[in-house]
Amino acid sequence: MAIYIDDKELVAAHQAGDHEAFDELVRSYRPALLAHGRRKLYCDAAAEDAVQETLVRAYRALPKFNGE
């Protein structure tokens, strides 16, 4: 497993075929996304669903993401 300095490097690594890079992004951002979802939705299950949908959308969008 490679070591990446920041999110830009993780995105670039994912785009280059390193699927573990997206896993690292998920490990980094999931807790904060889940906490935000719980505060807004007042329901753990709804927050989990919202975070899952957010991460799926991010995964699908990453191949076209150019950093902007």
ABEGO torsion letter per residue (X at the ends): XBBBABAAAAAAAAAAGBAAAAAAAAAAAAAAAAAAAAAAAGBAAAAAAAAAAAAAAAAAAAAABAGX
